[in-house]
Amino acid sequence: MPFDSIHVQGLRLWAHVGVFEHERRDGQWFELEFWLGGDLQAAAANDELAGSFDYALAITSLQRHSRTVCCLTIEHYSELILEQLEQLYGPIAIRLELSKCQPPIPGFLGQVSVLRQRRWS
């Protein structure tokens, strides 16, 4: 397990994801929390971004990517996010929690989330 990580919380993404046709047609809000794991010693010691992960790159990339997403499940959407992060940073340890902010379930006001991880043991 990586000792260090960058942790991004509260990233709101608008995507067209859901089992119901209207969810895919109209879109809805999702919230993403993710961790990028690795050795951050160089950045901590030398105060240089090159020794860390540029999280602004991930945020802007995922915001742009979310506008093109259209699928049935948050599980698949989380897979697309993992793939996007790996394209940016390579095969690093990644953990994420993707939440559907307002699932269309009568009488339910909470969120539904999926937790995923790669190379995080």
N, C-alpha and C positions, 0 to 999 in steps of 0.2 A: 504494500500500500504506500502511495506517495506520502511523504512527510509534509509537503507544502501543497497549497492549492490556492487558486484564485476562485472566489465565490461571487457569483452575480445573482442578485435577487430582484424580483419584481419587474422583470422584463415582460411587458404587455405586448402581445402579438395578435393581429387580426388575421384570421385564416378561415378558409372554407372547408371545414372538417365536421363530419357528423353522419350518422346513419340515416337521418331524415333528409329528404331532398332539399327542404327549405334551409337546413343548416349549411349544406354545400352551396346552395344558390346565394343566400344572403350573407353568409359569414358570421363570425362571432369572435369574442375575445378569449384568448388563452393567456395564462401567465406561466412564465418559465423561470426556473431557478436552476443554475448549473454550476458545476465545479470543474476546473481544469487543473489536473494534478501533475506535479513535477517538482523538480529541484529549483527553488527560488533563491538559493544562497547567493548566486552571483548578483542578482538584482538587489538583494538586501545589502550586500557588502559594497557594491560599486555604484549604486543608485543609477543603473542603466536599464532601460526597457528591454534591451537585447537579451538580458538574462531572465526574462519573464514572458508572460503571455500578454499580448496587446488585446485586452478585453473589449476595447472600443471597436476593434475590427470584428469581433464576434457579434457584438450587439448590432452594429449596422448591417452586417451580412445577414443575420437572422431576421431582422426587420424587413429587409428587401426580399428575402426568400419567402417569408410568410405570405406575401401578397400573391405568390404564384401557386401556393399549396391548395390542392383540392383532393380530399380523400375521405374515407369512411370513418376511420378510427383514430383515437389519440395515440394508440400504440404505433400505428404506421407513421403518424406525424412525428412522434418522438424518434423513430428510426431515421427519418429524413433530417432531423436536427442533429442527431449523432453523426450522420454522414457529412453534413455541412461543417460541423466542428472539426472532424477529422481532415476534411479538405483544407481547412485553414491551418491546423497545427500538427497534422500527422498523427501517428498512432500513439497518442498519449492517454493517460488515465482520464476518463470523463464520467461524470455522474450528473444526472438531471432529474428534475421533477417538473412535469408538464401538467398543468391544471386547466380543465375546461371551467371557465368562470361561472357560467349559468347554464348547466345542462337542462334540456327541455324535459324535465320530469315533473309532472303535476305534484304540487305540495312540497317539493324539495327546493330549499333555498341555498344549499351548500355548493361546494365544488367537488369535482371528481378529478383525481390525479393518477398519473402513471409514473412510476419510478424506474429509471433505467440506468445502466452503467456499463462501461467497457474498460477492461484492464484495471479495474479498481477492486483489489481483493484484500 
